Amino acid sequence: MKAEGWFVDPFGAHEARWFSGGWPTALVRDSGVESHEDPPGTTYVGHLTPADEESSVGLDDMRRAGTVDEAYDPSTGVRAVWEWFLREKP
C-alpha cells in the first residue's frame, strides 16, 4: 500500500508533509498550520512515520459527497445571475 496522508517530513524541513500515492506533496504542516513548499529534488530514504492526526481543519469543516444538509435548488444560481444583470445600474 502506498503512503497516503500526513507523515513526519522525511526531509526534515517541516514537522509533517502530506503524501499522496506514496509521493511527497507540497502540502506541509508546522505547529498545526498548513502551508505549501515543494519537496526537495532528492529522494527520501527509510521508512515513513505517520504524523499526529492534528490538522488545522477540523472534521466538522469537511463535507462528504452525498451528504445533504439542505435541499439543492439548481435554479438558485441562474436566478441570482439574472437578478445581477437586470438590477438597476447607477
BELKALIN-V506443 format. One line per field, one symbol per residue. ss: DSSP state (H for helix, E for strand, C for the rest). psi: psi as a letter, one per 30 degrees, with the letter a starting at -180 (. if undefined). burial: # if it has 9 or more other ideal C-beta (glycine too) atoms within 8 Angstrom, else .. A space follows every 50 residues. Layout:
ss=???
psi=???
burial=???
This chain:
ss=CCCCEEEECCCCCCCEEEEECCEEEEEEEECCEEEECCCCCCCCCCCCCE CCCCCCCCHHHCCCCCCCCCCCCCHHHHHHHHHHHHCCCC
psi=kkkjaklkjffgflelkkkkgfkkafjlkkhgkkakkkllflllkakkkk llgklfjlfffkkkkfkjelkkjffeeeeeeeeeeflkk.
burial=..#..######..######....##..###........#........#.. #...#...................................
